[in-house]
Amino acid sequence: QLSCLVKMVTRNGIPKDLDNYPKDLLLFLSPSDYAATGSCRQFFAEIGKANLDVLQKESSQRKELLLEALACLKIPDTQVNTENTEILGHLVCDLGGEYIRSSGGNLLKQLSQCESFLPDQEEAIRSVISGGNTTFGPPAAWSAFTLNELSGLIPVFDHSILQQIPK
């Protein structure tokens, strides 16, 4: 349905009020389509708010969006800073384990909003959390607020992490 809607909306060119359309619609456009209305950074900030699950996880479309976002944000290696994490939004759910490890705690809050993880991502999340070198600190110092902030990651925690969290 969204794919058809994009064709209808863009039949006479890209509308100037594209930001007023549902964010999910943008998933079916490219940054170059959006260029007429704004920058690629703006485009990916809007994409980051969309429901990525409209596209199948690990689909070529999702992979291409992530690659384009990394290129647009000029992220040359696997380290993503806080500002770029905010722009990527839900796209962080598709970052591989090497990005999660390199970015330390920068990605944790965004990752907690993801629906599911690949084994490599889960392992990286556990590694970052076990290291304790995040803004949340080590699990032994966590409060109910911290657990609430990271609630989407709880299913990824293994026994060694869970037993450190204060009752």
C-alpha positions as CSV (number, residue, x, y, z in Angstrom):
1,Q,0.0,0.0,0.0
2,L,2.8,2.4,0.9
3,S,4.6,1.6,-2.3
4,C,1.5,2.5,-4.3
5,L,0.9,5.6,-2.3
6,V,4.5,6.8,-3.1
7,K,3.8,6.4,-6.8
8,M,0.6,8.4,-6.5
9,V,2.2,11.2,-4.4
10,T,5.3,11.5,-6.6
11,R,3.5,11.2,-9.9
12,N,4.1,14.9,-10.7
13,G,7.4,15.1,-8.9
14,I,8.4,15.2,-5.3
15,P,6.0,17.4,-3.3
16,K,7.5,20.3,-1.3
17,D,5.5,19.3,1.8
18,L,6.9,15.8,1.9
19,D,7.5,16.1,5.7
20,N,3.7,16.3,6.2
21,Y,3.3,12.7,4.9
22,P,3.6,9.6,7.0
23,K,7.2,8.8,7.9
24,D,6.7,5.2,6.7
25,L,6.1,6.6,3.2
26,L,9.7,7.8,3.1
27,L,11.0,4.2,3.3
28,F,10.1,3.9,-0.4
29,L,12.0,7.0,-1.5
30,S,15.7,7.5,-1.9
31,P,17.7,10.4,-0.4
32,S,18.1,11.8,-3.9
33,D,14.3,12.0,-4.3
34,Y,14.1,13.9,-1.0
35,A,17.0,16.2,-1.9
36,A,14.6,18.7,-3.5
37,T,12.9,19.3,-0.1
38,G,15.9,19.0,2.3
39,S,19.2,17.4,3.1
40,C,20.1,13.8,3.3
41,R,20.6,14.3,7.1
42,Q,17.0,15.5,7.4
43,F,15.8,12.6,5.2
44,F,17.5,10.0,7.5
45,A,16.3,11.8,10.7
46,E,12.7,11.3,9.3
47,I,13.5,7.7,8.2
48,G,14.7,7.1,11.7
49,K,11.3,7.9,13.1
50,A,9.5,5.5,10.6
51,N,8.4,2.0,11.4
52,L,11.2,0.0,9.7
53,D,9.4,-3.2,10.3
54,V,7.2,-2.2,7.3
55,L,10.3,-3.6,5.4
56,Q,11.4,-7.1,6.1
57,K,14.5,-7.3,8.4
58,E,17.6,-8.0,6.4
59,S,15.9,-7.1,3.2
60,S,17.9,-5.4,0.5
61,Q,15.8,-2.3,0.9
62,R,16.7,-2.0,4.6
63,K,20.3,-2.7,4.0
64,E,20.5,-0.1,1.3
65,L,18.8,2.5,3.5
66,L,21.4,1.8,6.2
67,L,24.3,2.1,3.8
68,E,23.0,5.3,2.4
69,A,22.5,6.7,5.9
70,L,26.1,5.8,7.0
71,A,27.4,7.5,3.8
72,C,25.2,10.6,4.3
73,L,26.3,11.0,7.9
74,K,29.9,10.4,6.9
75,I,30.4,7.6,9.4
76,P,33.7,6.2,8.0
77,D,34.3,3.4,10.5
78,T,32.1,1.5,12.9
79,Q,31.9,4.1,15.6
80,V,28.6,6.0,15.8
81,N,28.5,9.1,18.0
82,T,25.5,10.3,20.0
83,E,24.3,12.9,17.5
84,N,24.4,10.4,14.6
85,T,22.6,7.8,16.8
86,E,19.8,10.2,17.2
87,I,19.6,10.9,13.5
88,L,19.6,7.1,12.7
89,G,16.8,6.4,15.1
90,H,15.3,3.0,14.3
91,L,18.0,2.4,11.7
92,V,20.4,1.5,14.6
93,C,18.4,-1.8,14.8
94,D,20.2,-2.9,11.6
95,L,23.7,-2.0,12.7
96,G,26.0,-5.1,13.1
97,G,27.7,-6.2,16.2
98,E,30.9,-4.4,15.3
99,Y,29.1,-1.1,15.3
100,I,27.5,-1.9,18.7
101,R,30.9,-2.8,20.2
102,S,32.7,0.2,18.8
103,S,30.0,2.7,19.8
104,G,29.9,1.5,23.3
105,G,26.8,2.8,25.2
106,N,25.9,5.4,22.5
107,L,23.5,2.9,20.9
108,L,21.9,1.2,23.9
109,K,18.9,3.5,24.4
110,Q,18.0,3.4,20.7
111,L,18.7,-0.4,20.5
112,S,16.2,-0.9,23.4
113,Q,13.4,0.1,21.0
114,C,14.2,-2.6,18.4
115,E,11.8,-5.5,17.9
116,S,14.5,-8.3,17.5
117,F,18.2,-8.8,17.2
118,L,20.5,-11.1,15.3
119,P,22.9,-13.3,17.4
120,D,25.8,-11.1,16.6
121,Q,24.0,-8.0,17.8
122,E,22.9,-9.8,21.0
123,E,26.5,-10.8,21.8
124,A,27.7,-7.3,21.2
125,I,25.0,-5.8,23.4
126,R,26.0,-8.2,26.2
127,S,29.6,-7.4,25.7
128,V,29.0,-3.6,26.0
129,I,26.8,-3.9,29.0
130,S,29.1,-6.3,30.8
131,G,32.0,-3.9,30.2
132,G,30.0,-1.3,32.3
133,N,31.7,1.5,30.4
134,T,28.5,3.2,29.4
135,T,26.5,6.2,30.6
136,F,24.3,3.7,32.5
137,G,27.3,2.3,34.4
138,P,27.8,-1.3,35.3
139,P,24.7,-3.4,35.9
140,A,25.5,-3.5,39.7
141,A,24.8,0.3,39.8
142,W,21.5,0.2,37.9
143,S,18.2,1.4,39.3
144,A,14.6,0.8,38.3
145,F,14.9,3.9,36.1
146,T,17.9,2.4,34.2
147,L,16.0,-0.9,33.7
148,N,13.1,1.1,32.4
149,E,15.4,2.9,29.9
150,L,16.8,-0.4,28.7
151,S,13.7,-2.5,29.0
152,G,13.8,-3.6,25.4
153,L,17.2,-5.1,25.9
154,I,16.3,-7.2,29.0
155,P,15.6,-10.4,26.9
156,V,19.2,-10.2,25.6
157,F,20.7,-10.1,29.1
158,D,22.3,-13.4,30.1
159,H,22.5,-14.8,33.6
160,S,25.8,-13.1,34.5
161,I,24.3,-9.6,33.7
162,L,20.9,-10.3,35.4
163,Q,22.5,-11.5,38.7
164,Q,24.5,-8.2,39.0
165,I,21.4,-6.0,38.9
166,P,20.4,-4.9,42.4
167,K,17.0,-6.3,43.5
